[in-house]
Amino acid sequence: MDLSLVLHSGDPVLLSTFGLLVLMSVVSWVVICTHTRSRWVMKRHQQRFMNDFWDASNWQEALGLVSKHNAPAARLATAGADGLRHYRAHEGGGLGKAVSLDDYLVRKLRTRLSQETAQLERGLTWLATTGSIAPFVGLFGTVWGIYNALIGIAATGNASLETVAGPIGEALIATAAGLAVAIPAVVAYNAFVRSNRRFAQELDGFTHDLHAQLLTEGGHGIR
């Protein structure tokens, strides 16, 4: 099977099918490489921040660390501290009477946690879509190639095995191409989902600990 022969003899529909598969593959690999690098950097910053945060001697020193780390936990700490300040600033008004400090911090931290976990899922939809439809795109290319091959065979009137095997075998390359695009996308999607689950659990644990610390600091006041 000669791919160059398929590309040279293919009609616009078949060429467009291969072009779409190439585009899907390129975007998928860009997403895979970008996410792999960004997650490695994020986890490194996250671990460093959490170690420094809980080793801080007091709350003010801990808050001073958030600007030095680009980590989801740092942004959670910032959101919690801002929420505590906002609650204390309006404690005598309607806000303080409407909800307790506990409920307000839970809502504030939950919103920030949802935003952080949503950031982790960016790009995964593309990988899932590529893994799902790329085999069918390749299958369409194969069907179209076989159709054209049969039309050509019918026009020449030669239906020998030698005549049929070449064009149909080359048309099957589209199916192989579809699988070659889909398999890396599916493997990467499953790996990222598993990594997201573990990271989200760690972040959820930090959020609970942070919530308890904020309630403690709220009892003493915060500047």
PEBELJO-V745953 format. One record per backbone hydrogen bond with DSSP energy under -0.5 kcal/mol. NH is the residue of the N-H (numbers start at 0). CO is the residue of the C=O. If there is no record, write none. Layout:
NH:CO
NH:CO
//
This chain:
2:0
5:1
6:2
7:3
8:4
9:5
14:10
15:11
16:12
17:13
18:14
19:15
20:16
21:17
22:18
23:19
24:20
25:21
26:22
27:23
28:24
29:25
30:26
31:27
32:28
33:29
34:30
35:31
36:32
37:33
38:34
39:35
40:36
41:37
42:38
43:39
44:40
45:41
46:42
47:43
48:44
49:45
50:46
51:47
52:48
53:49
54:50
55:51
55:52
61:57
62:58
63:59
64:61
65:62
67:64
68:65
70:68
74:70
75:71
76:72
77:73
78:74
79:75
80:76
81:77
82:78
83:79
84:80
85:81
86:82
87:83
88:84
89:85
90:87
92:89
95:89
96:92
97:93
98:94
103:99
104:100
105:101
106:102
107:103
108:104
109:105
110:106
111:107
112:108
113:109
114:110
115:111
116:112
117:113
118:114
119:115
120:116
120:117
121:118
123:120
124:120
126:122
127:123
128:124
129:125
130:126
131:127
132:128
133:129
136:132
137:133
138:134
139:135
140:136
141:137
142:138
143:139
144:140
145:141
146:142
147:143
148:144
149:145
150:146
151:147
152:148
153:149
154:150
155:151
156:152
157:152
158:156
163:159
164:160
165:161
166:162
167:163
168:164
169:165
170:166
171:167
172:169
173:170
174:171
175:171
176:172
177:173
178:174
179:175
180:176
181:177
182:178
183:179
184:180
185:181
186:182
187:183
188:184
189:185
190:186
191:187
192:188
193:189
194:190
195:191
196:192
197:193
198:194
199:195
200:196
201:197
202:198
203:199
204:200
205:201
206:202
207:203
208:204
209:205
210:206
211:207
212:208
213:209
214:210
215:211
216:212
217:213
218:214
219:215
219:216
220:216
//
